[in-house]
Amino acid sequence: MTKAVKFWILAAVLGVLGFTEAVTGFVLWLGFPDGGSGAGRLYGGISNLSFWGLTKHTWIDLHDWIAVALVALVVIHIILHWKWIIRIGKNIFTKGEKSIPVTVRWGN
C-alpha cells in the first residue's frame, strides 16, 4: 500500500467520523429535550424516550467515543504530515526575510 493510499484512507475515515459526529450532535440537539433523563417534563418523565431506537444516553456515548476517535486520528494525521508541516512553515516564515532586502544606514 502506497503512502498516498494510506493518507487517502486516513482522510476518508476522518471525513466519515466527522460527518457521524455532526449527525449525532444534531440528533442530541434537535431530537431530545433538555434534561438528564432524555425525557423532560413535557414528556411526563418517560425515561425510555428514544430516537432511531437509541436512547439519549446511547447517543451521548456514541458522540463522545466518535470524538475520541477523531482526536486520535487527527493526532496520527499530524504525525504523518509533520515533515510537510515543518517544510511549509519554514517556507512561509523565511520567504519574507529573503525577499525584502535590508539596508542599514549609519548617520546621515
C-alpha positions as CSV (number, residue, x, y, z in Angstrom):
1,M,0.0,0.0,0.0
2,T,1.5,3.3,-1.1
3,K,1.8,6.3,1.2
4,A,-0.8,8.2,-0.9
5,V,-3.4,5.4,-0.4
6,K,-2.7,5.4,3.4
7,F,-3.3,9.2,3.5
8,W,-6.4,8.9,1.4
9,I,-7.8,6.2,3.7
10,L,-7.0,8.3,6.8
11,A,-8.7,11.3,5.2
12,A,-11.7,9.2,4.3
13,V,-12.1,7.8,7.8
14,L,-11.7,11.3,9.2
15,G,-14.4,12.5,6.9
16,V,-16.8,9.7,7.8
17,L,-16.2,10.2,11.5
18,G,-16.6,14.0,11.2
19,F,-19.9,13.5,9.4
20,T,-21.1,11.0,12.0
21,E,-20.1,13.3,14.8
22,A,-22.1,16.1,13.2
23,V,-25.2,13.8,12.9
24,T,-25.0,12.6,16.5
25,G,-24.7,16.2,17.6
26,F,-27.7,17.3,15.6
27,V,-29.7,14.3,16.9
28,L,-28.8,15.3,20.5
29,W,-29.5,18.9,19.9
30,L,-32.8,18.5,18.0
31,G,-34.1,15.0,18.7
32,F,-34.1,15.1,22.5
33,P,-35.5,17.6,25.1
34,D,-33.1,19.2,27.5
35,G,-32.5,17.3,30.8
36,G,-30.5,14.4,32.1
37,S,-33.1,11.6,31.6
38,G,-33.7,12.2,27.9
39,A,-37.3,12.9,28.6
40,G,-38.2,16.3,30.1
41,R,-41.3,17.4,31.9
42,L,-43.1,17.8,28.6
43,Y,-43.0,14.0,28.1
44,G,-44.2,13.1,31.6
45,G,-40.8,11.9,32.8
46,I,-40.7,8.9,30.5
47,S,-37.2,7.8,30.8
48,N,-37.1,5.5,27.7
49,L,-37.5,8.1,25.1
50,S,-35.5,7.1,22.0
51,F,-34.6,8.3,18.5
52,W,-33.9,5.7,15.8
53,G,-34.1,3.1,18.6
54,L,-31.4,4.6,20.7
55,T,-31.8,6.4,24.0
56,K,-30.3,9.8,24.7
57,H,-27.6,8.3,26.8
58,T,-26.6,6.0,24.0
59,W,-26.4,8.9,21.6
60,I,-24.2,10.8,24.0
61,D,-21.9,7.8,24.3
62,L,-21.7,7.5,20.5
63,H,-21.0,11.2,20.2
64,D,-18.3,11.1,22.9
65,W,-16.5,8.0,21.5
66,I,-16.6,9.3,18.0
67,A,-15.0,12.5,19.3
68,V,-12.2,10.4,20.9
69,A,-11.6,8.6,17.7
70,L,-11.5,11.8,15.7
71,V,-8.9,13.3,18.1
72,A,-6.7,10.2,17.9
73,L,-6.9,10.2,14.1
74,V,-6.1,13.9,13.9
75,V,-3.0,13.4,16.0
76,I,-2.0,10.5,13.7
77,H,-2.7,12.7,10.7
78,I,-0.4,15.5,12.1
79,I,2.3,13.0,12.9
80,L,2.2,11.5,9.4
81,H,2.4,15.0,7.9
82,W,4.9,16.5,10.3
83,K,7.7,16.9,7.8
84,W,5.4,18.7,5.4
85,I,4.1,21.0,8.2
86,I,7.6,21.9,9.1
87,R,8.7,22.5,5.5
88,I,5.7,24.7,4.7
89,G,6.2,26.6,8.0
90,K,9.8,27.3,7.2
91,N,8.9,28.3,3.7
92,I,6.2,30.8,4.9
93,F,8.3,32.3,7.7
94,T,11.6,32.5,5.9
95,K,10.4,33.6,2.5
96,G,9.6,37.2,3.7
97,E,13.0,37.6,5.2
98,K,14.8,36.6,1.9
99,S,12.7,38.7,-0.4
100,I,12.9,42.0,1.5
101,P,16.4,43.5,1.3
102,V,17.5,45.3,4.5
103,T,19.8,48.3,4.2
104,V,21.3,49.8,7.2
105,R,22.5,53.4,7.1
106,W,24.6,54.9,9.9
107,G,24.2,58.5,10.4
108,N,23.1,60.9,7.6
